Amino acid sequence: MKCTFLIMILTVAALTGFTSSAAAQDKIEVRPDHHVGQATLPCTILDFTQSEIKVKLLPSGTVRTYPGSEIVKVHTPQTESHQRGLDQMHQGKYDKATQSFSEALNIENRTWVRREILAQLIKAALFQGDILKAALRFQTMVEHEPDARYFELIPLDWSISESLSPARSAARGWLTDPNEVRQLLGASILLTAPDFAAQSEATLRSLATSTNRNIQQLARAQLWRLRLRAGDISLLELQRWERNLKLIPEHLRGGPCYLLGAGYAQLDRHGQAAAWYLWVPLGYAANPQLSADASLKAADSLKAMGQSANALRLYQETVARYPTTTARQMAEQMINQLMQEAGQKN
């Protein structure tokens, strides 16, 4: 599964001593659709969303908008604190990265770059498992730009069983908020809460008719959780979900793929379950907690198929790739169990 929007990954020029980023020159690399070759254009980036980028070309001053499909790379200067935060994120120092990004946010005056920094702050919170902070930062990021990049960072709950999210208290207020993003977050978090399940379901069904495609499709996929909780899913229904998956923007398919894995696991079709679970860590790395859990469950499916050696390797990879998640603890237990079983056989 290839996410076509991955070509828009932001590539930055590391100008570590630069502190007045708004005055520096940006560059974009453009490859027009159906053309061979690309051009590098000096410009000032005016806005950068999920679907397009608006720039003022230099030296002419002409304002142009390019669709996302034509953008290969974006180069923009960063403040020292912004670059430091990126380095700290790469090193897994999420607390320090949060401090650096917060400093960068205070001095950055370009709206689209502020959204980029907020996206990094959301990622840091997700790596730390802080759903409440991630949700609040996400709301800020998309408040004035519903088509903002990184919409895949929305911290929805994709679990099947009841979860005691620390964001539940705030989610009660979001559930009745007029803002659709807050409604979606609230309904997702409270869908498995007995006292709020009916209200959350009604909210999701309403959002499933939203004119915002991201919200509409995510709300529809969230309702799959109810079918899985009922435990009477059918093969035909899962096949219908697979067809519906094509309607969901590619960068938002991580959670729905996870639910498809859960559905096939319920039917003991463990080969298909493992394949769908693995799509999450392989293709949709926005939520490390979800990726870790999907990796763990993919290994569980391999074990259920009798592929103990492959399961062991995947458990070990889960531990190595996701050291700060709760899935790591479960993976370590399974590694010990499989090692003991292998020792008894020998």
C-alpha positions in Angstrom: 0.0 0.0 0.0 1.7 3.1 -1.2 0.8 6.5 0.3 1.1 8.9 -2.6 1.3 11.9 -0.3 4.6 10.6 1.2 6.4 12.5 -1.6 5.4 15.6 0.3 7.6 14.8 3.4 9.1 18.0 4.5 12.9 18.3 4.0 14.5 21.2 5.8 17.7 23.2 5.4 19.5 23.1 8.8 20.3 26.8 9.4 21.1 26.4 13.1 22.2 29.9 13.6 19.2 31.5 12.0 16.6 33.1 14.3 14.4 35.2 12.0 13.1 32.5 9.8 10.4 34.6 8.2 13.0 36.7 6.3 14.8 33.8 4.7 14.2 32.2 1.3 12.3 29.0 0.8 12.6 26.6 -2.1 10.3 24.0 -3.5 11.0 21.1 -5.8 8.2 20.6 -8.3 7.5 17.8 -10.7 4.4 18.5 -12.8 2.0 15.6 -13.2 2.8 13.5 -16.3 6.2 15.2 -16.8 9.7 13.9 -16.6 12.2 15.9 -14.5 11.7 18.5 -11.9 12.4 22.1 -11.1 13.7 23.9 -8.0 11.9 27.2 -7.5 13.1 29.9 -5.1 10.0 31.3 -3.3 8.3 32.4 -0.2 5.9 29.8 1.1 2.6 31.4 2.0 0.7 28.3 3.0 1.1 24.6 3.0 -1.8 22.2 3.5 -2.6 18.6 2.9 -3.7 19.2 -0.7 -1.7 22.1 -1.9 1.0 24.6 -1.4 0.7 28.4 -2.1 3.9 30.3 -2.8 5.2 33.7 -4.0 7.8 32.9 -6.6 11.1 34.9 -6.5 12.2 37.2 -7.9 9.0 37.8 -9.9 6.6 38.0 -6.9 4.1 35.9 -8.8 1.7 34.0 -6.5 1.0 30.4 -7.5 -0.7 27.4 -6.0 0.6 23.9 -6.7 -1.3 20.7 -6.0 0.3 18.4 -3.5 0.8 15.7 -6.1 3.4 17.9 -7.9 5.5 18.7 -4.8 8.7 16.6 -4.4 10.4 18.4 -1.6 10.0 21.6 0.5 13.1 23.4 1.9 12.6 26.0 4.5 14.9 27.5 7.2 14.3 26.7 10.8 15.1 28.4 14.1 17.8 26.8 16.2 15.2 25.6 18.7 13.2 24.0 16.0 16.2 22.1 14.6 17.2 21.1 18.1 13.8 19.7 18.8 13.9 17.6 15.6 17.3 16.2 16.7 16.0 15.4 20.1 12.9 13.6 18.7 15.2 11.5 16.6 17.1 10.5 19.7 14.0 9.6 21.6 14.4 12.5 24.1 10.7 13.5 24.0 10.6 15.8 27.1 13.6 17.8 25.8 12.1 17.9 22.3 8.9 19.3 23.7 10.8 22.1 25.5 12.6 22.9 22.3 9.5 22.9 20.1 7.7 25.1 22.6 10.5 27.6 22.4 10.3 27.5 18.6 6.6 28.0 18.7 7.1 31.2 20.7 9.4 32.8 18.2 8.0 31.4 14.9 5.6 33.8 13.1 4.9 31.8 9.9 1.5 30.2 10.3 2.2 27.1 8.3 5.5 26.5 10.1 3.7 26.9 13.4 1.5 24.0 12.3 4.6 22.0 11.5 5.9 22.6 15.0 2.6 21.7 16.6 2.7 18.5 14.6 6.0 17.6 16.2 4.6 18.4 19.6 1.7 16.1 18.9 4.1 13.3 17.9 6.1 13.8 21.1 2.9 13.4 23.2 1.9 10.3 21.3 5.3 8.7 21.8 4.8 9.4 25.5 1.3 8.0 25.5 -0.2 11.3 26.6 -3.5 11.3 24.6 -4.9 14.4 26.3 -2.0 16.6 25.4 -1.9 15.2 21.9 -5.6 15.9 21.5 -5.4 19.4 22.7 -2.4 20.2 20.5 -4.2 18.6 17.5 -7.2 20.8 18.1 -5.0 23.9 18.0 -3.2 22.7 14.9 -6.4 22.4 12.8 -8.4 25.1 14.5 -8.1 27.6 11.6 -7.0 25.1 8.9 -9.3 22.0 8.5 -7.1 20.8 5.6 -3.9 21.1 7.6 -1.1 18.6 7.0 -0.7 15.8 9.5 -4.4 15.2 10.0 -3.3 11.5 10.5 -2.0 12.6 13.9 -5.5 12.9 15.3 -5.4 10.7 18.5 -8.5 8.6 18.0 -9.1 5.5 20.0 -9.2 2.4 17.9 -9.4 -0.2 20.7 -12.2 -2.8 20.8 -12.4 -3.4 24.5 -13.2 -0.6 27.0 -10.2 1.6 27.7 -9.7 4.0 30.5 -8.3 6.9 28.6 -7.0 9.8 30.8 -8.7 12.1 28.3 -12.2 10.8 29.2 -13.1 13.8 31.4 -12.2 16.3 28.7 -13.9 14.1 26.0 -17.3 14.6 27.7 -17.1 18.3 26.9 -15.8 17.7 23.3 -18.7 15.4 22.6 -21.2 18.3 22.7 -18.9 20.9 21.2 -20.0 22.5 17.9 -16.6 21.9 16.5 -16.6 18.6 14.4 -13.0 17.7 15.3 -13.7 17.9 19.0 -16.9 15.9 18.5 -14.9 13.2 16.7 -12.3 13.0 19.4 -14.8 12.9 22.2 -17.0 10.3 20.5 -13.9 8.1 19.7 -12.6 8.2 23.3 -16.1 7.6 24.9 -17.4 5.0 22.5 -16.5 2.2 24.8 -17.6 4.0 28.0 -20.9 2.4 29.1 -22.5 5.7 30.2 -21.6 7.5 26.9 -21.7 4.8 24.3 -25.1 5.6 22.9 -24.4 9.3 22.7 -21.0 8.7 21.1 -22.5 6.4 18.5 -25.1 9.0 17.7 -22.4 11.6 17.3 -20.4 9.4 15.0 -23.4 8.6 12.8 -24.0 12.4 12.5 -20.3 13.0 11.7 -20.5 10.2 9.0 -22.4 12.7 6.9 -19.9 15.6 7.4 -18.8 17.6 4.4 -15.3 17.3 5.7 -14.0 14.1 4.0 -11.4 13.4 6.7 -14.0 13.6 9.5 -16.7 11.8 7.5 -14.5 8.8 6.7 -12.9 8.5 10.1 -16.3 8.6 11.8 -17.6 5.8 9.5 -14.6 3.7 10.3 -14.9 4.4 14.0 -18.4 2.8 13.9 -16.7 -0.5 12.9 -15.6 -0.8 16.5 -19.2 -1.4 17.5 -19.5 -4.3 15.1 -16.3 -5.8 16.5 -17.4 -5.3 20.1 -20.6 -7.2 19.3 -18.5 -10.2 18.2 -20.7 -11.4 15.4 -18.7 -10.0 12.4 -19.0 -11.9 9.1 -16.5 -12.4 6.3 -18.8 -10.6 3.9 -18.9 -7.6 6.2 -15.1 -7.5 6.4 -14.8 -7.7 2.6 -17.2 -4.7 2.4 -14.9 -2.8 4.8 -12.0 -3.6 2.5 -13.9 -2.0 -0.4 -14.8 1.0 1.8 -11.2 1.4 2.7 -10.5 2.8 -0.8 -12.8 5.8 0.1 -10.6 6.7 3.1 -7.7 9.1 2.3 -4.5 7.0 2.2 -2.8 8.8 5.1 -5.7 8.1 7.4 -6.0 4.3 6.9 -3.9 3.2 9.9 -6.8 2.8 12.3 -9.2 1.2 9.8 -6.4 -1.3 8.8 -6.0 -2.1 12.5 -9.8 -2.8 12.8 -9.7 -5.1 9.7 -6.9 -7.0 11.4 -9.1 -7.4 14.5 -12.0 -8.5 12.4 -10.1 -11.3 10.7 -8.6 -12.4 14.0 -12.1 -12.8 15.4 -12.9 -15.1 12.5 -9.6 -17.1 13.1 -8.3 -16.0 9.7 -5.0 -15.3 11.2 -3.0 -14.9 8.0 -5.2 -12.1 6.8 -5.3 -10.7 10.3 -1.5 -10.5 10.5 -1.3 -8.9 7.1 -3.8 -6.1 8.0 -2.2 -5.6 11.4 1.2 -5.2 9.8 0.0 -2.5 7.4 -0.2 -0.2 10.5 3.5 -0.2 11.6 4.7 -0.5 8.0 2.7 2.2 6.3 1.1 4.4 8.9 3.6 5.5 11.6 1.6 8.5 12.9 0.5 6.9 16.2 3.4 4.8 17.8 1.1 3.3 20.4 -1.3 2.0 17.8 1.6 0.8 15.6 3.1 -1.0 18.6 -0.2 -2.7 19.4 -0.7 -3.7 15.8 2.8 -5.2 15.6 2.1 -7.2 18.8 -1.2 -8.5 17.5 0.3 -9.4 14.2 2.8 -11.5 16.1 0.0 -13.1 18.1 -1.7 -14.1 14.8 1.5 -15.6 13.5 1.8 -17.6 16.7 -1.8 -18.8 16.4 -0.9 -20.0 12.9 2.0 -22.1 14.3 4.7 -19.8 12.9 6.5 -19.5 16.3 9.8 -18.5 14.8 8.3 -15.7 12.8 6.2 -14.6 15.7 9.3 -14.5 17.9 11.1 -12.3 15.5 8.2 -9.9 15.3 7.8 -9.8 19.1 11.5 -8.9 19.3 11.1 -6.2 16.7 8.2 -4.8 18.6 10.3 -4.5 21.7 13.1 -2.8 19.7 11.0 -0.4 17.8 8.6 0.7 20.5 10.5 0.8 23.8 8.2 3.4 25.4 4.8 1.6 24.8 2.8 -0.8 26.9 2.9 -3.3 24.0 6.6 -3.8 24.7 5.8 -5.4 28.1 3.4 -7.9 26.5 5.9 -8.6 23.7 8.6 -9.3 26.3 6.4 -11.8 28.0 5.7 -13.6 24.8 9.4 -13.7 23.9 10.1 -15.4 27.3 7.2 -17.8 26.8 8.4 -18.8 23.3 12.0 -19.2 24.4 10.9 -21.4 27.3 8.8 -23.5 24.9 11.7 -23.8 22.5 14.0 -24.9 25.3 11.6 -27.6 26.5 11.3 -29.0 23.0 15.1 -29.1 22.7 
